[in-house]
Amino acid sequence: QVHLVESGGGLVQPGGSLRLSCAASGFTFSRYAMSWYRQAPGKERESVAVIHSAGVSTIYADSVKGRFTISRDNAKNMVYLQMNSLKPEDTAVYYCKAQIGYWGQGTQVTVSS
């Protein structure tokens, strides 16, 4: 059974940093791309970052380029999202998604002074 469990969310001041983690199990993690999405209140869920299976290739939304970094550890079945220079508009529930179509439950990130 596939499980994706996010952690690391919380309340942070503008300009601060957070590191989100996603623990994966139940599938061959190293074979699949992994993504982070986010959904702000009243808005559609949007893709934030994607990392391909080997971890070499990454894609970012324009809104987070230069501030967020996605990475993965295939030995630990983990994917991470390092978020720096956070802005109030980054406030959202952040979700981990596996290429095979499974989602985590989400973790709340709130950027506010």
Secondary structure as GFF3:
##gff-version 3
##sequence-region A 1 113
A	DSSP	beta_strand	3	7	.	.	.	ID=ss1
A	DSSP	beta_strand	10	12	.	.	.	ID=ss2
A	DSSP	beta_strand	18	25	.	.	.	ID=ss3
A	DSSP	three_ten_helix	29	31	.	.	.	ID=ss4
A	DSSP	beta_strand	34	39	.	.	.	ID=ss5
A	DSSP	beta_strand	46	51	.	.	.	ID=ss6
A	DSSP	beta_strand	58	60	.	.	.	ID=ss7
A	DSSP	beta_strand	68	73	.	.	.	ID=ss8
A	DSSP	beta_strand	78	83	.	.	.	ID=ss9
A	DSSP	three_ten_helix	88	90	.	.	.	ID=ss10
A	DSSP	beta_strand	92	98	.	.	.	ID=ss11
A	DSSP	beta_strand	107	111	.	.	.	ID=ss12
###
